[in-house]
Amino acid sequence: MQQPPVLELTNLRKTIKGKDIVKGINLTLYPSQIFGFLGPNGAGKTTTIRMIVGLIKPTEGSVKICGYSVAHEFVKALSNVGCIIESPDMYQYLTGMENLLQFAAMNKAISQQRIKDVIEMVGLQHRVNDKVSTYSLGMRQRLGIAQAIISKPKLLILDEPTNGLDPAGITEFRNLIRKLAYEEGMTVFVSSHILLEIQQMCDIVSIIKQGSVVKTANIQDLLQDNDKIEWQLSDPETAISLLREHWNIQASQLKKNTISANIGPHPLAKLNEFLITEGLALTYCSATGNTLEDLFLDLTVGDEIV
Amino acid sequence: MFSLIENEVIKMISKKRLLFVIAILVALISVFAYGQHHASERIKTQLSQRMGISATTDWHKIADQQLIELKNRLDSPYRDEKDKSALRVRIEQLQYNLDNDINPLEQSAAKFTTKFMEQSIFLFLPLLIIMLASDMVSGESSSGTIKLLLVRNVPRWKVLLSKFLTLIMLEIIVLFFAFVLSEIISGLFFGFGGWNAPVATGFKLVAGKLDTSSVLNVPQWRYTLMVYSLAFFVSFVVGSISFMISVLVRSTAASIGIIMSTLVAGNFISYFLSDWKITRYMFMVNLRLTDYLSGSFQPIEGMTLLFSILVLLGWASASIIISFVYFTKKDILV
């Protein structure tokens, strides 16, 4: 990570009508990273994104994109950004092509060839000359992605990008994002509440709750931290107490004959051997892996939404 | 900048709002021209049937007749002072026409074109401009597309300026179409001439009386040019004010509603509250700029062409300043 950061948020704060919506976010992203921004509804995701692209002014703190401050060097900073904010709102009375031409006209660096390429990248070539008002949500989403990447930005910000895409579209989209990040070196900032999406797509994830980031980590580390194991065996109560006494593992009963636990650093083979020698009939054992969802719920559940 | 304006023009054409405005113009001008034609034909036949005179050649007689009638009305004890001074103005104008051999009954395309704008300047023309201006910013706010515009590498003031310049272009286009359409449509009824006929202008209202000391005759085309220049100024002012409201309000419907109700209210404020001095600083009562040229009666005394222009200019510049300051500073939350 010796390259200069693409995005730097320093103590970013926003207060709207006396309510703290975003309470001091710090974040640094480097080229080719895919970053997932996770949080329940109303956590301040969109407000943060709006501050990054300069749609709203931070109450405190600063945003730097490729070293340029959004507050003071807006044009230079925004030259490096492509984004979709909330919904892909387009000019309904124009065709997809005309929409793209509108945005191309605002940036001299965009060539006709680039427009063509982008349309093919998002798979809109058959419908690009139809009015946007006839598009489905999924197609509007594709067009939204097209306008976001048309200027070859260094930072691509996508707010709920897979809304309305069908499963094939989501896979396509995921591949496109990977290609953009790893081949073209874009930094991708994805906000979502679809946890699986983030888990499958992102390298780094931040979980935001009530305006503060509660955890930022590499996604592999997060998930490998504590593998979750499920055992199907004859006497769950005994198994739970044995595991607690001998291994200091907190297991819980899931179903009639199933218990599950985070085994932490202990090797699974040893544990299984132990359970069998203790006389328990072990019929099934599987490592479910800790999903991001568990982590997400762990970190955010039980708090009312602001 | 140029490509930004081009973008705005493409949007405006695709939205078909301009087309709609032009369609309204065609419809209204056709109705007016036909009505005017119908009325003048009827007057002519009535005149020839009743008095055996022709309106085109013997107009002096008719004007004399009208003059006597107006004077009789002036002598009626039941009229209040306001009505009387209005009558006095008309009498003196008619007298002036008689003295200078200007036929007030003669119809021509040139006259219609001018008259149409004189009648439109305080309500119809502003409404057309409002239809175009109210949507310029609020339309993008309500559809959410404003976000797409403001996250480009273009500063906000440039985005707004391109919209404002487009609006000025649209104002010119609307006036151009109003002129061309009324000339063509009325020309079919009245013939295309009349551009060199003399028109009296330079009337002044001093203490409720018409001061004709500085009245002079100008050719119709010059008078028309003056009327349309004033109409452009009015469009610019009304356009700027509705542009501001469109910046301040997120929904197009609300923005059209606010400016239209203000405008309509202004039209009766000038009648009901003419004694209240402060009303003269409202933009709505200052829109009848062409009345200063034609010498029609002004509802509020002490207002001059210069005064009205300054008041309107004040409103326009305040609107433009507020629009730009607010737009470059506001948080976009749509």
Chai-1 contact restraints between the chains, C-beta under 6 A:
chainA,res_idxA,chainB,res_idxB,connection_type,confidence,min_distance_angstrom,max_distance_angstrom,comment,restraint_id
A,V53,B,V151,contact,1.0,0.0,6.0,A-B,restraint_1
A,L55,B,I332,contact,1.0,0.0,6.0,A-B,restraint_2
A,I56,B,D331,contact,1.0,0.0,6.0,A-B,restraint_3
A,V75,B,N153,contact,1.0,0.0,6.0,A-B,restraint_4
A,V75,B,P155,contact,1.0,0.0,6.0,A-B,restraint_5
A,L78,B,N153,contact,1.0,0.0,6.0,A-B,restraint_6
A,S79,B,N153,contact,1.0,0.0,6.0,A-B,restraint_7
A,C83,B,V151,contact,1.0,0.0,6.0,A-B,restraint_8
A,I85,B,K147,contact,1.0,0.0,6.0,A-B,restraint_9
A,D89,B,S143,contact,1.0,0.0,6.0,A-B,restraint_10
A,D89,B,G144,contact,1.0,0.0,6.0,A-B,restraint_11
A,D89,B,T145,contact,1.0,0.0,6.0,A-B,restraint_12
A,Y91,B,T145,contact,1.0,0.0,6.0,A-B,restraint_13
A,Y93,B,S14,contact,1.0,0.0,6.0,A-B,restraint_14
A,Y93,B,K15,contact,1.0,0.0,6.0,A-B,restraint_15
A,L94,B,S14,contact,1.0,0.0,6.0,A-B,restraint_16
A,Q102,B,N7,contact,1.0,0.0,6.0,A-B,restraint_17
A,A105,B,S3,contact,1.0,0.0,6.0,A-B,restraint_18
A,A105,B,N7,contact,1.0,0.0,6.0,A-B,restraint_19
A,M106,B,R152,contact,1.0,0.0,6.0,A-B,restraint_20
A,M106,B,V154,contact,1.0,0.0,6.0,A-B,restraint_21
